[in-house]
């Protein structure tokens, strides 16, 4: 799904766009760690699951001053994206050793929380 609108006001002096998207991707290809007893420690290209990307993009453009010898324009943009894994290796469980967690971004990194260093 991808919804968008482009607009222009005041003879083109103010224009912009708004876009909202929700993209589901299947057949996500990543490396997978396997036991070294197989002779290899990782398979480099495996269909590991599915992801979803949702986001919003907004752009605003204005022509502040326009004369024959001088032009001043302003362009503002805002974007947000949420990437999350929806399926992994067909069994839908987390794989902390490979940084793959259902409902979290691809290859998210976690660390221990600590209060201070002594």
Jmol script that loads the backbone (N, CA, C; Angstrom):
load data "model"
ATOM      1  N   UNK A   1       0.845  -1.174   0.000  1.00  0.00           N
ATOM      2  CA  UNK A   1       0.000   0.000   0.000  1.00  0.00           C
ATOM      3  C   UNK A   1       0.889   1.236   0.000  1.00  0.00           C
ATOM      4  N   UNK A   2       0.533   2.166  -0.830  1.00  0.00           N
ATOM      5  CA  UNK A   2       1.274   3.417  -0.901  1.00  0.00           C
ATOM      6  C   UNK A   2       0.270   4.511  -1.262  1.00  0.00           C
ATOM      7  N   UNK A   3       0.000   5.401  -0.331  1.00  0.00           N
ATOM      8  CA  UNK A   3      -0.912   6.509  -0.564  1.00  0.00           C
ATOM      9  C   UNK A   3      -0.130   7.807  -0.559  1.00  0.00           C
ATOM     10  N   UNK A   4      -0.425   8.669  -1.512  1.00  0.00           N
ATOM     11  CA  UNK A   4       0.296   9.929  -1.565  1.00  0.00           C
ATOM     12  C   UNK A   4      -0.537  11.030  -2.169  1.00  0.00           C
ATOM     13  N   UNK A   5      -0.175  12.241  -1.828  1.00  0.00           N
ATOM     14  CA  UNK A   5      -0.831  13.413  -2.395  1.00  0.00           C
ATOM     15  C   UNK A   5       0.228  14.484  -2.627  1.00  0.00           C
ATOM     16  N   UNK A   6       0.166  15.105  -3.791  1.00  0.00           N
ATOM     17  CA  UNK A   6       1.015  16.243  -4.123  1.00  0.00           C
ATOM     18  C   UNK A   6       0.119  17.465  -4.234  1.00  0.00           C
ATOM     19  N   UNK A   7       0.608  18.598  -3.785  1.00  0.00           N
ATOM     20  CA  UNK A   7      -0.227  19.799  -3.840  1.00  0.00           C
ATOM     21  C   UNK A   7       0.606  21.017  -4.194  1.00  0.00           C
ATOM     22  N   UNK A   8      -0.071  22.009  -4.723  1.00  0.00           N
ATOM     23  CA  UNK A   8       0.536  23.293  -5.041  1.00  0.00           C
ATOM     24  C   UNK A   8      -0.473  24.405  -4.774  1.00  0.00           C
ATOM     25  N   UNK A   9      -0.044  25.452  -4.120  1.00  0.00           N
ATOM     26  CA  UNK A   9      -0.916  26.569  -3.749  1.00  0.00           C
ATOM     27  C   UNK A   9      -0.268  27.896  -4.146  1.00  0.00           C
ATOM     28  N   UNK A  10      -1.079  28.909  -4.278  1.00  0.00           N
ATOM     29  CA  UNK A  10      -0.624  30.274  -4.520  1.00  0.00           C
ATOM     30  C   UNK A  10       0.254  30.379  -5.769  1.00  0.00           C
ATOM     31  N   UNK A  11      -0.200  29.780  -6.850  1.00  0.00           N
ATOM     32  CA  UNK A  11       0.534  29.849  -8.103  1.00  0.00           C
ATOM     33  C   UNK A  11       1.874  29.144  -8.072  1.00  0.00           C
ATOM     34  N   UNK A  12       1.988  28.089  -7.279  1.00  0.00           N
ATOM     35  CA  UNK A  12       3.233  27.328  -7.188  1.00  0.00           C
ATOM     36  C   UNK A  12       4.220  27.854  -6.164  1.00  0.00           C
ATOM     37  N   UNK A  13       3.863  28.908  -5.442  1.00  0.00           N
ATOM     38  CA  UNK A  13       4.791  29.452  -4.431  1.00  0.00           C
ATOM     39  C   UNK A  13       4.912  28.526  -3.221  1.00  0.00           C
ATOM     40  N   UNK A  14       3.887  27.739  -2.961  1.00  0.00           N
ATOM     41  CA  UNK A  14       3.903  26.762  -1.868  1.00  0.00           C
ATOM     42  C   UNK A  14       3.463  25.418  -2.447  1.00  0.00           C
ATOM     43  N   UNK A  15       4.290  24.421  -2.312  1.00  0.00           N
ATOM     44  CA  UNK A  15       3.958  23.091  -2.826  1.00  0.00           C
ATOM     45  C   UNK A  15       4.518  22.037  -1.878  1.00  0.00           C
ATOM     46  N   UNK A  16       4.066  20.817  -2.070  1.00  0.00           N
ATOM     47  CA  UNK A  16       4.571  19.752  -1.218  1.00  0.00           C
ATOM     48  C   UNK A  16       3.952  18.418  -1.540  1.00  0.00           C
ATOM     49  N   UNK A  17       4.295  17.459  -0.714  1.00  0.00           N
ATOM     50  CA  UNK A  17       3.767  16.117  -0.866  1.00  0.00           C
ATOM     51  C   UNK A  17       3.684  15.419   0.486  1.00  0.00           C
ATOM     52  N   UNK A  18       2.737  14.504   0.584  1.00  0.00           N
ATOM     53  CA  UNK A  18       2.571  13.666   1.771  1.00  0.00           C
ATOM     54  C   UNK A  18       2.422  12.239   1.262  1.00  0.00           C
ATOM     55  N   UNK A  19       3.194  11.326   1.839  1.00  0.00           N
ATOM     56  CA  UNK A  19       3.153   9.931   1.405  1.00  0.00           C
ATOM     57  C   UNK A  19       3.138   9.015   2.622  1.00  0.00           C
ATOM     58  N   UNK A  20       2.231   8.051   2.602  1.00  0.00           N
ATOM     59  CA  UNK A  20       2.082   7.065   3.662  1.00  0.00           C
ATOM     60  C   UNK A  20       2.225   5.696   3.013  1.00  0.00           C
ATOM     61  N   UNK A  21       3.069   4.829   3.564  1.00  0.00           N
ATOM     62  CA  UNK A  21       3.286   3.522   2.937  1.00  0.00           C
ATOM     63  C   UNK A  21       3.336   2.399   3.967  1.00  0.00           C
ATOM     64  N   UNK A  22       2.981   1.218   3.496  1.00  0.00           N
ATOM     65  CA  UNK A  22       3.032  -0.012   4.274  1.00  0.00           C
ATOM     66  C   UNK A  22       3.449  -1.118   3.310  1.00  0.00           C
ATOM     67  N   UNK A  23       4.726  -1.496   3.343  1.00  0.00           N
ATOM     68  CA  UNK A  23       5.273  -2.468   2.392  1.00  0.00           C
ATOM     69  C   UNK A  23       5.606  -3.761   3.107  1.00  0.00           C
ATOM     70  N   UNK A  24       5.034  -4.851   2.622  1.00  0.00           N
ATOM     71  CA  UNK A  24       5.337  -6.178   3.162  1.00  0.00           C
ATOM     72  C   UNK A  24       6.269  -6.887   2.186  1.00  0.00           C
ATOM     73  N   UNK A  25       7.384  -7.402   2.713  1.00  0.00           N
ATOM     74  CA  UNK A  25       8.375  -8.080   1.892  1.00  0.00           C
ATOM     75  C   UNK A  25       8.492  -9.523   2.357  1.00  0.00           C
ATOM     76  N   UNK A  26       8.398 -10.450   1.419  1.00  0.00           N
ATOM     77  CA  UNK A  26       8.619 -11.857   1.735  1.00  0.00           C
ATOM     78  C   UNK A  26       9.910 -12.296   1.063  1.00  0.00           C
ATOM     79  N   UNK A  27      10.349 -13.481   1.379  1.00  0.00           N
ATOM     80  CA  UNK A  27      11.592 -14.026   0.820  1.00  0.00           C
ATOM     81  C   UNK A  27      12.798 -13.162   1.175  1.00  0.00           C
ATOM     82  N   UNK A  28      12.871 -12.743   2.425  1.00  0.00           N
ATOM     83  CA  UNK A  28      14.004 -11.964   2.922  1.00  0.00           C
ATOM     84  C   UNK A  28      15.261 -12.832   2.910  1.00  0.00           C
ATOM     85  N   UNK A  29      16.298 -12.362   2.261  1.00  0.00           N
ATOM     86  CA  UNK A  29      17.542 -13.123   2.128  1.00  0.00           C
ATOM     87  C   UNK A  29      18.588 -12.564   3.092  1.00  0.00           C
ATOM     88  N   UNK A  30      19.066 -13.420   3.990  1.00  0.00           N
ATOM     89  CA  UNK A  30      20.139 -13.071   4.926  1.00  0.00           C
ATOM     90  C   UNK A  30      21.036 -14.286   5.107  1.00  0.00           C
ATOM     91  N   UNK A  31      22.174 -14.077   5.741  1.00  0.00           N
ATOM     92  CA  UNK A  31      23.037 -15.193   6.103  1.00  0.00           C
ATOM     93  C   UNK A  31      22.483 -15.906   7.329  1.00  0.00           C
ATOM     94  N   UNK A  32      22.719 -17.218   7.419  1.00  0.00           N
ATOM     95  CA  UNK A  32      22.248 -17.998   8.561  1.00  0.00           C
ATOM     96  C   UNK A  32      23.416 -18.780   9.140  1.00  0.00           C
ATOM     97  N   UNK A  33      23.603 -18.673  10.448  1.00  0.00           N
ATOM     98  CA  UNK A  33      24.656 -19.434  11.116  1.00  0.00           C
ATOM     99  C   UNK A  33      24.201 -20.882  11.266  1.00  0.00           C
ATOM    100  N   UNK A  34      25.143 -21.779  11.049  1.00  0.00           N
ATOM    101  CA  UNK A  34      24.852 -23.206  11.190  1.00  0.00           C
ATOM    102  C   UNK A  34      25.963 -23.839  12.020  1.00  0.00           C
ATOM    103  N   UNK A  35      25.732 -25.028  12.576  1.00  0.00           N
ATOM    104  CA  UNK A  35      26.786 -25.675  13.366  1.00  0.00           C
ATOM    105  C   UNK A  35      28.038 -25.926  12.532  1.00  0.00           C
ATOM    106  N   UNK A  36      29.217 -25.699  13.121  1.00  0.00           N
ATOM    107  CA  UNK A  36      30.477 -25.856  12.398  1.00  0.00           C
ATOM    108  C   UNK A  36      30.793 -27.305  12.079  1.00  0.00           C
ATOM    109  N   UNK A  37      30.050 -28.239  12.647  1.00  0.00           N
ATOM    110  CA  UNK A  37      30.258 -29.651  12.317  1.00  0.00           C
ATOM    111  C   UNK A  37      29.921 -29.939  10.861  1.00  0.00           C
ATOM    112  N   UNK A  38      29.212 -29.012  10.203  1.00  0.00           N
ATOM    113  CA  UNK A  38      28.907 -29.160   8.779  1.00  0.00           C
ATOM    114  C   UNK A  38      30.097 -28.787   7.900  1.00  0.00           C
ATOM    115  N   UNK A  39      31.127 -28.203   8.485  1.00  0.00           N
ATOM    116  CA  UNK A  39      32.284 -27.766   7.723  1.00  0.00           C
ATOM    117  C   UNK A  39      32.251 -26.283   7.403  1.00  0.00           C
ATOM    118  N   UNK A  40      31.127 -25.628   7.661  1.00  0.00           N
ATOM    119  CA  UNK A  40      30.967 -24.192   7.447  1.00  0.00           C
ATOM    120  C   UNK A  40      30.299 -23.610   8.682  1.00  0.00           C
ATOM    121  N   UNK A  41      30.521 -22.331   8.935  1.00  0.00           N
ATOM    122  CA  UNK A  41      29.879 -21.698  10.086  1.00  0.00           C
ATOM    123  C   UNK A  41      28.660 -20.876   9.704  1.00  0.00           C
ATOM    124  N   UNK A  42      28.508 -20.596   8.385  1.00  0.00           N
ATOM    125  CA  UNK A  42      27.389 -19.765   7.947  1.00  0.00           C
ATOM    126  C   UNK A  42      27.046 -20.081   6.495  1.00  0.00           C
ATOM    127  N   UNK A  43      25.766 -20.035   6.208  1.00  0.00           N
ATOM    128  CA  UNK A  43      25.285 -20.112   4.830  1.00  0.00           C
ATOM    129  C   UNK A  43      24.986 -18.678   4.432  1.00  0.00           C
ATOM    130  N   UNK A  44      25.553 -18.213   3.314  1.00  0.00           N
ATOM    131  CA  UNK A  44      25.519 -16.784   3.009  1.00  0.00           C
ATOM    132  C   UNK A  44      24.198 -16.268   2.460  1.00  0.00           C
ATOM    133  N   UNK A  45      23.371 -17.093   1.856  1.00  0.00           N
ATOM    134  CA  UNK A  45      22.120 -16.595   1.278  1.00  0.00           C
ATOM    135  C   UNK A  45      20.995 -17.598   1.532  1.00  0.00           C
ATOM    136  N   UNK A  46      20.139 -17.260   2.502  1.00  0.00           N
ATOM    137  CA  UNK A  46      19.037 -18.135   2.875  1.00  0.00           C
ATOM    138  C   UNK A  46      17.758 -17.309   2.928  1.00  0.00           C
ATOM    139  N   UNK A  47      16.657 -17.884   2.479  1.00  0.00           N
ATOM    140  CA  UNK A  47      15.353 -17.238   2.597  1.00  0.00           C
ATOM    141  C   UNK A  47      14.928 -17.371   4.056  1.00  0.00           C
ATOM    142  N   UNK A  48      15.054 -16.287   4.813  1.00  0.00           N
ATOM    143  CA  UNK A  48      14.856 -16.370   6.255  1.00  0.00           C
ATOM    144  C   UNK A  48      13.481 -15.919   6.733  1.00  0.00           C
ATOM    145  N   UNK A  49      12.703 -15.222   5.927  1.00  0.00           N
ATOM    146  CA  UNK A  49      11.409 -14.809   6.438  1.00  0.00           C
ATOM    147  C   UNK A  49      10.810 -13.630   5.729  1.00  0.00           C
ATOM    148  N   UNK A  50      10.116 -12.792   6.510  1.00  0.00           N
ATOM    149  CA  UNK A  50       9.374 -11.658   5.951  1.00  0.00           C
ATOM    150  C   UNK A  50       9.527 -10.437   6.853  1.00  0.00           C
ATOM    151  N   UNK A  51       9.417  -9.254   6.252  1.00  0.00           N
ATOM    152  CA  UNK A  51       9.488  -8.002   6.992  1.00  0.00           C
ATOM    153  C   UNK A  51       8.347  -7.080   6.568  1.00  0.00           C
ATOM    154  N   UNK A  52       8.141  -6.035   7.362  1.00  0.00           N
ATOM    155  CA  UNK A  52       7.164  -4.997   7.031  1.00  0.00           C
ATOM    156  C   UNK A  52       7.810  -3.644   7.293  1.00  0.00           C
ATOM    157  N   UNK A  53       7.670  -2.739   6.343  1.00  0.00           N
ATOM    158  CA  UNK A  53       8.144  -1.357   6.470  1.00  0.00           C
ATOM    159  C   UNK A  53       6.933  -0.437   6.411  1.00  0.00           C
ATOM    160  N   UNK A  54       6.765   0.382   7.440  1.00  0.00           N
ATOM    161  CA  UNK A  54       5.692   1.372   7.472  1.00  0.00           C
ATOM    162  C   UNK A  54       6.307   2.732   7.702  1.00  0.00           C
ATOM    163  N   UNK A  55       5.763   3.731   7.021  1.00  0.00           N
ATOM    164  CA  UNK A  55       6.337   5.043   7.225  1.00  0.00           C
ATOM    165  C   UNK A  55       5.517   6.177   6.661  1.00  0.00           C
ATOM    166  N   UNK A  56       6.005   7.373   6.926  1.00  0.00           N
ATOM    167  CA  UNK A  56       5.377   8.617   6.500  1.00  0.00           C
ATOM    168  C   UNK A  56       6.473   9.551   6.000  1.00  0.00           C
ATOM    169  N   UNK A  57       6.232  10.165   4.852  1.00  0.00           N
ATOM    170  CA  UNK A  57       7.160  11.153   4.305  1.00  0.00           C
ATOM    171  C   UNK A  57       6.386  12.417   3.974  1.00  0.00           C
ATOM    172  N   UNK A  58       6.923  13.555   4.409  1.00  0.00           N
ATOM    173  CA  UNK A  58       6.288  14.848   4.155  1.00  0.00           C
ATOM    174  C   UNK A  58       7.338  15.798   3.599  1.00  0.00           C
ATOM    175  N   UNK A  59       6.996  16.481   2.521  1.00  0.00           N
ATOM    176  CA  UNK A  59       7.885  17.478   1.937  1.00  0.00           C
ATOM    177  C   UNK A  59       7.127  18.780   1.724  1.00  0.00           C
ATOM    178  N   UNK A  60       7.758  19.887   2.007  1.00  0.00           N
ATOM    179  CA  UNK A  60       7.151  21.210   1.847  1.00  0.00           C
ATOM    180  C   UNK A  60       8.170  22.125   1.177  1.00  0.00           C
ATOM    181  N   UNK A  61       7.756  22.760   0.085  1.00  0.00           N
ATOM    182  CA  UNK A  61       8.629  23.649  -0.688  1.00  0.00           C
ATOM    183  C   UNK A  61       7.967  25.014  -0.812  1.00  0.00           C
ATOM    184  N   UNK A  62       8.749  26.057  -0.650  1.00  0.00           N
ATOM    185  CA  UNK A  62       8.192  27.402  -0.794  1.00  0.00           C
ATOM    186  C   UNK A  62       9.159  28.292  -1.581  1.00  0.00           C
ATOM    187  N   UNK A  63       8.575  29.206  -2.329  1.00  0.00           N
ATOM    188  CA  UNK A  63       9.340  30.245  -3.017  1.00  0.00           C
ATOM    189  C   UNK A  63       9.101  31.515  -2.219  1.00  0.00           C
ATOM    190  N   UNK A  64      10.058  31.892  -1.390  1.00  0.00           N
ATOM    191  CA  UNK A  64       9.892  33.031  -0.493  1.00  0.00           C
ATOM    192  C   UNK A  64      10.018  34.363  -1.227  1.00  0.00           C
ATOM    193  N   UNK A  65      11.071  34.486  -2.022  1.00  0.00           N
ATOM    194  CA  UNK A  65      11.296  35.710  -2.798  1.00  0.00           C
ATOM    195  C   UNK A  65      11.745  35.296  -4.196  1.00  0.00           C
ATOM    196  N   UNK A  66      11.123  35.885  -5.213  1.00  0.00           N
ATOM    197  CA  UNK A  66      11.504  35.595  -6.599  1.00  0.00           C
ATOM    198  C   UNK A  66      11.539  36.904  -7.374  1.00  0.00           C
ATOM    199  N   UNK A  67      12.737  37.360  -7.705  1.00  0.00           N
ATOM    200  CA  UNK A  67      12.904  38.546  -8.549  1.00  0.00           C
ATOM    201  C   UNK A  67      13.787  38.157  -9.739  1.00  0.00           C
ATOM    202  N   UNK A  68      14.055  39.104 -10.593  1.00  0.00           N
ATOM    203  CA  UNK A  68      14.873  38.818 -11.773  1.00  0.00           C
ATOM    204  C   UNK A  68      16.306  38.455 -11.389  1.00  0.00           C
ATOM    205  N   UNK A  69      16.852  39.063 -10.336  1.00  0.00           N
ATOM    206  CA  UNK A  69      18.249  38.852  -9.958  1.00  0.00           C
ATOM    207  C   UNK A  69      18.443  38.044  -8.684  1.00  0.00           C
ATOM    208  N   UNK A  70      17.352  37.705  -8.015  1.00  0.00           N
ATOM    209  CA  UNK A  70      17.486  37.032  -6.721  1.00  0.00           C
ATOM    210  C   UNK A  70      16.333  36.046  -6.534  1.00  0.00           C
ATOM    211  N   UNK A  71      16.670  34.883  -5.968  1.00  0.00           N
ATOM    212  CA  UNK A  71      15.662  33.863  -5.679  1.00  0.00           C
ATOM    213  C   UNK A  71      15.971  33.239  -4.327  1.00  0.00           C
ATOM    214  N   UNK A  72      14.937  33.118  -3.501  1.00  0.00           N
ATOM    215  CA  UNK A  72      15.090  32.479  -2.188  1.00  0.00           C
ATOM    216  C   UNK A  72      13.994  31.437  -2.063  1.00  0.00           C
ATOM    217  N   UNK A  73      14.403  30.166  -1.946  1.00  0.00           N
ATOM    218  CA  UNK A  73      13.447  29.077  -1.783  1.00  0.00           C
ATOM    219  C   UNK A  73      13.778  28.303  -0.510  1.00  0.00           C
ATOM    220  N   UNK A  74      12.782  27.651   0.022  1.00  0.00           N
ATOM    221  CA  UNK A  74      12.948  26.833   1.225  1.00  0.00           C
ATOM    222  C   UNK A  74      12.352  25.460   0.962  1.00  0.00           C
ATOM    223  N   UNK A  75      13.091  24.418   1.348  1.00  0.00           N
ATOM    224  CA  UNK A  75      12.618  23.038   1.217  1.00  0.00           C
ATOM    225  C   UNK A  75      12.754  22.350   2.567  1.00  0.00           C
ATOM    226  N   UNK A  76      11.666  21.821   3.074  1.00  0.00           N
ATOM    227  CA  UNK A  76      11.656  21.098   4.340  1.00  0.00           C
ATOM    228  C   UNK A  76      11.182  19.674   4.075  1.00  0.00           C
ATOM    229  N   UNK A  77      11.752  18.727   4.797  1.00  0.00           N
ATOM    230  CA  UNK A  77      11.299  17.348   4.649  1.00  0.00           C
ATOM    231  C   UNK A  77      11.314  16.654   6.000  1.00  0.00           C
ATOM    232  N   UNK A  78      10.414  15.697   6.136  1.00  0.00           N
ATOM    233  CA  UNK A  78      10.301  14.876   7.338  1.00  0.00           C
ATOM    234  C   UNK A  78       9.994  13.459   6.883  1.00  0.00           C
ATOM    235  N   UNK A  79      10.666  12.486   7.493  1.00  0.00           N
ATOM    236  CA  UNK A  79      10.411  11.094   7.148  1.00  0.00           C
ATOM    237  C   UNK A  79      10.571  10.223   8.381  1.00  0.00           C
ATOM    238  N   UNK A  80       9.733   9.213   8.478  1.00  0.00           N
ATOM    239  CA  UNK A  80       9.850   8.226   9.533  1.00  0.00           C
ATOM    240  C   UNK A  80       9.578   6.854   8.927  1.00  0.00           C
ATOM    241  N   UNK A  81      10.287   5.853   9.419  1.00  0.00           N
ATOM    242  CA  UNK A  81      10.134   4.492   8.911  1.00  0.00           C
ATOM    243  C   UNK A  81      10.254   3.507  10.066  1.00  0.00           C
ATOM    244  N   UNK A  82       9.367   2.531  10.101  1.00  0.00           N
ATOM    245  CA  UNK A  82       9.447   1.458  11.099  1.00  0.00           C
ATOM    246  C   UNK A  82       9.599   0.152  10.343  1.00  0.00           C
ATOM    247  N   UNK A  83      10.719  -0.501  10.554  1.00  0.00           N
ATOM    248  CA  UNK A  83      11.025  -1.781   9.930  1.00  0.00           C
ATOM    249  C   UNK A  83      10.875  -2.846  10.995  1.00  0.00           C
ATOM    250  N   UNK A  84      10.153  -3.940  10.698  1.00  0.00           N
ATOM    251  CA  UNK A  84      10.031  -5.014  11.663  1.00  0.00           C
ATOM    252  C   UNK A  84       9.976  -6.365  10.973  1.00  0.00           C
ATOM    253  N   UNK A  85      10.529  -7.361  11.637  1.00  0.00           N
ATOM    254  CA  UNK A  85      10.488  -8.731  11.142  1.00  0.00           C
ATOM    255  C   UNK A  85       9.137  -9.322  11.517  1.00  0.00           C
ATOM    256  N   UNK A  86       8.472  -9.941  10.558  1.00  0.00           N
ATOM    257  CA  UNK A  86       7.179 -10.571  10.830  1.00  0.00           C
ATOM    258  C   UNK A  86       7.253 -12.096  10.811  1.00  0.00           C
ATOM    259  N   UNK A  87       8.322 -12.652  10.230  1.00  0.00           N
ATOM    260  CA  UNK A  87       8.467 -14.106  10.150  1.00  0.00           C
ATOM    261  C   UNK A  87       9.949 -14.442  10.002  1.00  0.00           C
ATOM    262  N   UNK A  88      10.417 -15.475  10.716  1.00  0.00           N
ATOM    263  CA  UNK A  88      11.819 -15.889  10.634  1.00  0.00           C
ATOM    264  C   UNK A  88      11.892 -17.405  10.471  1.00  0.00           C
ATOM    265  N   UNK A  89      12.625 -17.863   9.482  1.00  0.00           N
ATOM    266  CA  UNK A  89      12.934 -19.281   9.259  1.00  0.00           C
ATOM    267  C   UNK A  89      11.712 -20.197   9.319  1.00  0.00           C
ATOM    268  N   UNK A  90      10.517 -19.668   9.183  1.00  0.00           N
ATOM    269  CA  UNK A  90       9.316 -20.494   9.169  1.00  0.00           C
ATOM    270  C   UNK A  90       8.819 -20.956  10.518  1.00  0.00           C
ATOM    271  N   UNK A  91       9.608 -20.797  11.586  1.00  0.00           N
ATOM    272  CA  UNK A  91       9.148 -21.257  12.899  1.00  0.00           C
ATOM    273  C   UNK A  91       8.734 -20.117  13.822  1.00  0.00           C
ATOM    274  N   UNK A  92       8.889 -18.868  13.378  1.00  0.00           N
ATOM    275  CA  UNK A  92       8.432 -17.680  14.097  1.00  0.00           C
ATOM    276  C   UNK A  92       8.910 -17.594  15.538  1.00  0.00           C
ATOM    277  N   UNK A  93      10.152 -17.968  15.789  1.00  0.00           N
ATOM    278  CA  UNK A  93      10.738 -17.736  17.106  1.00  0.00           C
ATOM    279  C   UNK A  93      11.955 -16.837  16.937  1.00  0.00           C
ATOM    280  N   UNK A  94      12.371 -16.194  18.028  1.00  0.00           N
ATOM    281  CA  UNK A  94      13.507 -15.273  17.993  1.00  0.00           C
ATOM    282  C   UNK A  94      14.824 -16.032  17.897  1.00  0.00           C
ATOM    283  N   UNK A  95      15.814 -15.392  17.265  1.00  0.00           N
ATOM    284  CA  UNK A  95      17.159 -15.929  17.153  1.00  0.00           C
ATOM    285  C   UNK A  95      18.144 -14.884  17.681  1.00  0.00           C
ATOM    286  N   UNK A  96      18.315 -14.822  19.022  1.00  0.00           N
ATOM    287  CA  UNK A  96      19.188 -13.793  19.605  1.00  0.00           C
ATOM    288  C   UNK A  96      20.637 -13.885  19.140  1.00  0.00           C
ATOM    289  N   UNK A  97      21.137 -15.099  18.865  1.00  0.00           N
ATOM    290  CA  UNK A  97      22.527 -15.238  18.428  1.00  0.00           C
ATOM    291  C   UNK A  97      22.764 -14.639  17.048  1.00  0.00           C
ATOM    292  N   UNK A  98      21.686 -14.405  16.278  1.00  0.00           N
ATOM    293  CA  UNK A  98      21.799 -13.805  14.957  1.00  0.00           C
ATOM    294  C   UNK A  98      21.160 -12.418  14.892  1.00  0.00           C
ATOM    295  N   UNK A  99      20.762 -11.878  16.057  1.00  0.00           N
ATOM    296  CA  UNK A  99      20.148 -10.546  16.172  1.00  0.00           C
ATOM    297  C   UNK A  99      18.868 -10.445  15.346  1.00  0.00           C
ATOM    298  N   UNK A 100      18.057 -11.512  15.360  1.00  0.00           N
ATOM    299  CA  UNK A 100      16.779 -11.536  14.647  1.00  0.00           C
ATOM    300  C   UNK A 100      15.661 -11.794  15.651  1.00  0.00           C
ATOM    301  N   UNK A 101      14.736 -10.826  15.762  1.00  0.00           N
ATOM    302  CA  UNK A 101      13.650 -10.909  16.731  1.00  0.00           C
ATOM    303  C   UNK A 101      12.341 -10.544  16.046  1.00  0.00           C
ATOM    304  N   UNK A 102      11.306 -11.338  16.260  1.00  0.00           N
ATOM    305  CA  UNK A 102       9.983 -11.049  15.715  1.00  0.00           C
ATOM    306  C   UNK A 102       9.497  -9.713  16.277  1.00  0.00           C
ATOM    307  N   UNK A 103       9.009  -8.826  15.410  1.00  0.00           N
ATOM    308  CA  UNK A 103       8.496  -7.525  15.835  1.00  0.00           C
ATOM    309  C   UNK A 103       9.552  -6.453  15.999  1.00  0.00           C
ATOM    310  N   UNK A 104      10.812  -6.785  15.759  1.00  0.00           N
ATOM    311  CA  UNK A 104      11.914  -5.821  15.888  1.00  0.00           C
ATOM    312  C   UNK A 104      12.545  -5.585  14.514  1.00  0.00           C
ATOM    313  N   UNK A 105      13.350  -4.513  14.358  1.00  0.00           N
ATOM    314  CA  UNK A 105      14.023  -4.258  13.080  1.00  0.00           C
ATOM    315  C   UNK A 105      15.002  -5.369  12.716  1.00  0.00           C
ATOM    316  N   UNK A 106      15.347  -5.452  11.442  1.00  0.00           N
ATOM    317  CA  UNK A 106      16.317  -6.433  10.968  1.00  0.00           C
ATOM    318  C   UNK A 106      17.679  -6.107  11.578  1.00  0.00           C
ATOM    319  N   UNK A 107      18.337  -7.107  12.129  1.00  0.00           N
ATOM    320  CA  UNK A 107      19.669  -7.001  12.730  1.00  0.00           C
ATOM    321  C   UNK A 107      19.747  -5.935  13.820  1.00  0.00           C
ATOM    322  N   UNK A 108      18.786  -5.957  14.730  1.00  0.00           N
ATOM    323  CA  UNK A 108      18.787  -5.046  15.871  1.00  0.00           C
ATOM    324  C   UNK A 108      19.894  -5.465  16.840  1.00  0.00           C
ATOM    325  N   UNK A 109      20.466  -4.516  17.552  1.00  0.00           N
ATOM    326  CA  UNK A 109      21.546  -4.811  18.489  1.00  0.00           C
ATOM    327  C   UNK A 109      21.103  -4.484  19.907  1.00  0.00           C
ATOM    328  N   UNK A 110      21.318  -5.418  20.811  1.00  0.00           N
ATOM    329  CA  UNK A 110      21.024  -5.233  22.220  1.00  0.00           C
ATOM    330  C   UNK A 110      22.319  -5.306  23.001  1.00  0.00           C
ATOM    331  N   UNK A 111      22.328  -4.650  24.154  1.00  0.00           N
ATOM    332  CA  UNK A 111      23.486  -4.692  25.024  1.00  0.00           C
ATOM    333  C   UNK A 111      22.987  -4.649  26.460  1.00  0.00           C
ATOM    334  N   UNK A 112      23.856  -4.936  27.385  1.00  0.00           N
ATOM    335  CA  UNK A 112      23.490  -4.893  28.788  1.00  0.00           C
ATOM    336  C   UNK A 112      23.342  -3.471  29.265  1.00  0.00           C
ATOM    337  N   UNK A 113      22.379  -3.232  30.142  1.00  0.00           N
ATOM    338  CA  UNK A 113      22.208  -1.914  30.744  1.00  0.00           C
ATOM    339  C   UNK A 113      22.984  -1.893  32.053  1.00  0.00           C
ATOM    340  N   UNK A 114      23.745  -0.829  32.260  1.00  0.00           N
ATOM    341  CA  UNK A 114      24.512  -0.726  33.488  1.00  0.00           C
ATOM    342  C   UNK A 114      24.454   0.702  34.007  1.00  0.00           C
ATOM    343  N   UNK A 115      24.669   0.834  35.299  1.00  0.00           N
ATOM    344  CA  UNK A 115      24.550   2.129  35.947  1.00  0.00           C
ATOM    345  C   UNK A 115      25.771   3.002  35.827  1.00  0.00           C
ATOM    346  N   UNK A 116      26.958   2.411  35.914  1.00  0.00           N
ATOM    347  CA  UNK A 116      28.173   3.220  35.847  1.00  0.00           C
ATOM    348  C   UNK A 116      29.384   2.320  35.709  1.00  0.00           C
ATOM    349  N   UNK A 117      30.524   2.932  35.517  1.00  0.00           N
ATOM    350  CA  UNK A 117      31.788   2.200  35.457  1.00  0.00           C
ATOM    351  C   UNK A 117      32.594   2.574  36.668  1.00  0.00           C
ATOM    352  N   UNK A 118      33.083   1.557  37.397  1.00  0.00           N
ATOM    353  CA  UNK A 118      33.853   1.806  38.618  1.00  0.00           C
ATOM    354  C   UNK A 118      35.311   1.681  38.327  1.00  0.00           C
TER     355      UNK A 118
END
end "model"
wireframe off; spacefill off
backbone 0.3
color backbone group
